[in-house]
Amino acid sequence: MPGLRPRCRSAPMGRLILLAAPMLLTGFLDACEGDKTVAPRPSLANTANGPNGKNATVRVSPASDTLNALQATVQLTANVPVIWSSLTPSVAVVDTTGRVVAVGPGLGFIQALASRKADTARVLVRQIAASVQVAPDSVTLGIQQTVTLTAAAADSNGYPIANTLFAWASDATAVATVADGVVTGVDSGTTTIRATTGNATGTAWANVIPATPYP
């Protein structure tokens, strides 16, 4: 490199005297003592060992997430090229790009593998009720008669939610009451019957008619 003088290595004085004339030896010593600048050593840094290199520790983002409906998705990423796989395919599956799809309620584990290094993301799959349907949606009954209604909940993607518990209520208990979906007529009139789970509610209309008098 221009402007830089070579570093001097020590050698036995006797060998220098034998190999060089006195004037050459003097110049050699002056060069060694006069300018201490040496060429920089090459960097030993290995980019493969950096935070994003091929030997880096695998990191998945996000490390955990929650999906509130079947077929809901989340995109995972990794800091290095990885092979994606699901350790719990009955809960969540993943494609080659890291896109995770919820397939069943539970706690899922998605693995990102690079060589012999790996990281795992946790995905909680649950179904939150987004809608409730009551069937039948309208009934007519007499005083002291009963009719049974049923309710079904679904998540935001329309998939039914099994074993859902509902809170039943009547808007006008003087007309009809309801318990566990069984509506009982109290007096003539109309009322709305409601089935609620979480923040979702379904309704049915109940019409109570007076008893037909005997002739």
C-alpha positions in Angstrom: 0.0 0.0 0.0 1.5 3.4 -0.9 3.0 5.4 1.9 3.3 2.4 4.2 6.5 0.8 5.2 6.8 -2.9 5.9 6.9 -4.1 9.4 10.3 -5.2 10.6 10.9 -8.7 12.0 13.7 -9.2 14.5 16.6 -11.3 13.4 19.9 -12.3 15.1 22.4 -9.5 14.6 25.0 -11.9 13.4 22.8 -13.1 10.6 22.2 -9.5 9.5 25.9 -8.7 9.5 26.6 -11.7 7.3 23.8 -11.0 4.9 24.0 -7.3 4.5 26.7 -4.7 4.1 27.1 -2.1 6.9 25.4 0.7 4.9 22.4 -1.5 3.9 22.1 -2.6 7.5 22.1 1.0 8.7 19.3 1.9 6.2 17.3 -1.1 7.3 17.5 -0.1 11.0 16.6 3.5 10.2 13.5 2.4 8.2 12.4 0.2 11.1 12.9 2.9 13.8 11.8 6.0 11.8 8.3 5.1 10.7 6.1 2.9 12.9 3.2 2.9 10.5 2.2 -0.6 9.4 -0.5 -1.9 7.0 -3.7 -2.7 8.8 -4.5 -6.3 9.5 -7.4 -7.8 7.5 -10.7 -8.0 9.4 -11.5 -11.4 10.8 -15.2 -10.7 11.0 -17.4 -13.4 9.5 -20.7 -12.1 8.2 -22.1 -15.6 8.4 -22.0 -15.3 12.2 -23.8 -12.0 12.3 -27.3 -11.5 13.5 -28.7 -12.4 10.1 -26.0 -14.7 8.9 -26.4 -18.4 8.1 -25.0 -19.3 11.5 -27.2 -16.8 13.4 -29.6 -17.9 16.1 -33.1 -18.3 14.6 -35.7 -15.8 15.8 -39.4 -15.9 14.9 -41.7 -12.9 15.0 -44.2 -12.6 16.5 -43.2 -15.1 19.1 -46.9 -15.7 20.0 -50.3 -14.7 18.8 -54.0 -15.5 19.2 -56.5 -16.4 16.5 -60.2 -16.0 17.4 -61.8 -17.9 14.6 -61.2 -21.0 12.5 -59.4 -20.2 9.2 -58.0 -17.0 10.7 -54.4 -16.4 9.7 -51.2 -14.8 11.0 -48.0 -14.2 9.1 -44.8 -15.3 10.8 -41.3 -14.1 9.8 -37.8 -15.2 10.7 -34.4 -13.4 10.7 -32.8 -16.0 8.5 -34.1 -18.4 5.7 -35.9 -21.2 7.4 -38.1 -24.3 6.8 -41.5 -23.9 8.4 -43.5 -26.8 10.0 -46.4 -27.2 12.4 -45.8 -29.4 15.5 -49.6 -29.4 16.1 -51.3 -29.7 12.7 -54.7 -30.4 14.3 -54.6 -26.8 15.7 -52.7 -24.8 13.1 -50.9 -25.4 9.9 -48.3 -23.3 8.1 -47.1 -22.9 4.5 -43.6 -22.4 3.1 -43.9 -18.6 3.6 -44.7 -18.7 7.3 -48.4 -18.1 6.9 -50.3 -19.8 9.7 -54.0 -20.9 9.4 -56.1 -21.9 12.4 -57.9 -25.3 11.9 -59.0 -26.3 15.5 -59.2 -24.9 19.0 -56.1 -25.3 21.2 -52.5 -24.2 21.6 -50.4 -24.6 18.4 -46.6 -24.6 17.9 -45.0 -23.5 14.7 -41.3 -24.3 14.2 -38.8 -22.4 12.1 -35.7 -24.6 11.3 -32.4 -23.4 9.8 -29.7 -26.1 9.7 -29.6 -27.4 13.3 -31.0 -24.2 14.8 -34.7 -23.6 15.4 -37.2 -21.3 17.1 -40.9 -22.0 17.9 -43.9 -19.6 17.9 -47.0 -20.3 19.9 -50.4 -19.7 18.4 -53.5 -19.9 20.5 -56.6 -20.8 18.5 -60.0 -20.2 20.0 -63.5 -19.4 18.7 -65.1 -16.2 19.9 -68.8 -16.0 19.2 -69.6 -13.3 16.6 -73.2 -14.3 15.9 -76.1 -16.3 17.4 -79.1 -17.7 15.6 -82.2 -18.7 17.4 -84.6 -21.3 15.9 -87.4 -21.0 15.2 -87.1 -17.3 14.9 -90.8 -16.8 15.8 -93.4 -18.8 17.8 -97.0 -18.6 18.7 -98.3 -20.2 21.9 -101.2 -20.0 24.3 -101.2 -19.0 27.9 -99.4 -21.6 30.1 -98.2 -23.4 26.9 -94.5 -24.0 26.2 -92.3 -23.9 23.2 -88.7 -24.9 23.0 -86.1 -22.7 21.2 -82.6 -23.6 20.3 -79.6 -21.4 19.8 -76.3 -21.8 17.8 -73.2 -19.6 17.9 -70.6 -19.1 15.2 -67.2 -17.3 15.0 -66.4 -14.4 12.8 -65.7 -16.7 9.8 -69.1 -18.4 10.2 -67.8 -21.7 11.8 -70.1 -23.2 14.4 -68.9 -23.2 18.0 -69.6 -26.4 19.9 -70.9 -26.7 23.5 -71.8 -23.1 23.8 -73.7 -21.9 26.9 -76.4 -19.3 26.4 -78.1 -16.9 28.8 -81.8 -16.7 27.9 -84.0 -13.7 28.6 -87.5 -12.3 27.7 -88.0 -8.6 27.1 -91.5 -8.9 28.6 -91.8 -11.5 31.3 -95.4 -10.5 31.9 -96.1 -12.0 28.4 -93.7 -14.9 28.3 -90.8 -16.3 30.3 -87.9 -18.4 29.1 -85.5 -20.8 30.8 -82.9 -22.8 29.0 -84.7 -22.1 25.7 -88.1 -23.2 27.0 -90.7 -20.4 26.5 -93.8 -20.3 28.6 -96.8 -18.1 27.8 -98.0 -15.9 30.7 -100.4 -13.5 29.2 -101.5 -12.4 25.7 -99.1 -10.2 23.9 -95.8 -10.3 22.1 -92.2 -10.3 23.4 -88.6 -10.8 22.2 -86.7 -13.8 23.4 -82.9 -13.4 23.5 -80.1 -15.9 23.7 -76.7 -14.4 24.5 -73.2 -15.7 24.7 -70.3 -13.3 25.2 -71.0 -10.2 23.2 -73.2 -12.0 20.6 -77.0 -12.2 20.9 -79.7 -13.9 18.8 -83.4 -13.2 19.0 -86.8 -14.8 18.4 -90.3 -13.3 18.5 -92.9 -14.9 20.7 -96.7 -14.2 20.3 -98.9 -15.3 23.2 -102.6 -15.6 22.4 -105.4 -16.0 24.8 -107.0 -19.3 25.3 -110.0 -20.1 23.1 -113.1 -20.1 25.3 -115.2 -23.2 25.3 -118.5 -22.8 23.5 
